[in-house]
Amino acid sequence: MIQLKVKTDVRAGVLEVLEEIRPALAMHGGNAELVSIEDGVVKLKLAGACQGCPMSVITFGVAMKEMLLEKFPNEIKDVVWE
């Protein structure tokens, strides 16, 4: 039961971080979606204008990845995108 609560809290936290950064992505015609969280690895999908944009590496690496790893240092091992 406790493990399920932690998973729910991490999922909710990831969604919260995405909501924080979503307006900046939307200003450039982009978006980010949560695909899955498995074994401490968060998988995100960049959508809209973010797909294939050379700056998405900076947006993803600096903003989303760092924010998530900082917020959940014990629960999240890595953040990847497809």
C-alpha positions as CSV (number, residue, x, y, z in Angstrom):
1,M,0.0,0.0,0.0
2,I,2.7,2.5,0.9
3,Q,4.6,1.7,-2.4
4,L,1.4,2.6,-4.4
5,K,1.2,5.9,-2.6
6,V,4.8,6.8,-3.4
7,K,4.2,5.9,-7.1
8,T,1.1,8.0,-7.1
9,D,2.9,10.9,-5.5
10,V,5.8,10.7,-8.1
11,R,3.3,10.6,-10.9
12,A,1.4,13.6,-9.5
13,G,4.7,15.4,-9.0
14,V,5.8,14.7,-12.6
15,L,2.5,16.0,-13.9
16,E,2.8,19.1,-11.7
17,V,6.3,19.8,-13.2
18,L,4.9,19.4,-16.7
19,E,2.1,21.8,-15.9
20,E,4.7,24.4,-14.7
21,I,6.7,24.2,-17.9
22,R,3.8,23.6,-20.3
23,P,3.1,27.4,-20.8
24,A,6.7,28.0,-22.0
25,L,6.5,25.1,-24.4
26,A,3.1,26.2,-25.7
27,M,4.5,29.7,-26.5
28,H,6.6,27.9,-29.1
29,G,3.9,25.6,-30.3
30,G,5.1,22.6,-28.3
31,N,4.0,20.3,-25.5
32,A,5.3,17.5,-23.3
33,E,3.4,14.4,-22.2
34,L,4.1,11.8,-19.6
35,V,4.4,8.3,-21.2
36,S,5.4,6.2,-18.3
37,I,7.3,5.8,-15.0
38,E,9.0,2.4,-14.6
39,D,11.8,1.4,-12.3
40,G,12.6,5.0,-11.5
41,V,12.8,6.1,-15.1
42,V,10.4,8.7,-16.3
43,K,9.6,8.6,-20.0
44,L,8.3,11.8,-21.6
45,K,7.2,12.6,-25.1
46,L,7.8,16.0,-26.7
47,A,4.9,17.0,-29.0
48,G,4.0,19.7,-31.4
49,A,6.8,22.0,-32.5
50,C,9.1,20.5,-29.9
51,Q,9.4,17.3,-31.9
52,G,12.6,17.5,-33.8
53,C,13.5,21.0,-32.7
54,P,17.2,21.4,-32.0
55,M,16.5,23.5,-28.9
56,S,14.3,20.7,-27.4
57,V,17.5,19.1,-26.1
58,I,18.2,22.2,-24.0
59,T,14.5,22.6,-22.9
60,F,14.4,18.9,-22.0
61,G,17.8,18.7,-20.4
62,V,17.9,21.9,-18.5
63,A,14.3,22.4,-17.6
64,M,12.3,19.2,-17.3
65,K,15.0,16.7,-16.5
66,E,16.7,18.8,-13.8
67,M,13.4,19.8,-12.2
68,L,12.2,16.2,-11.9
69,L,15.6,14.9,-10.6
70,E,15.7,17.7,-8.1
71,K,12.1,17.2,-6.9
72,F,12.4,13.4,-6.6
73,P,16.1,12.6,-6.0
74,N,15.4,9.2,-4.4
75,E,12.5,8.1,-6.6
76,I,13.6,9.1,-10.1
77,K,16.9,7.7,-11.5
78,D,16.6,9.1,-15.0
79,V,14.4,11.0,-17.3
80,V,14.3,10.1,-21.0
81,W,12.1,11.1,-24.0
82,E,10.9,9.4,-27.1
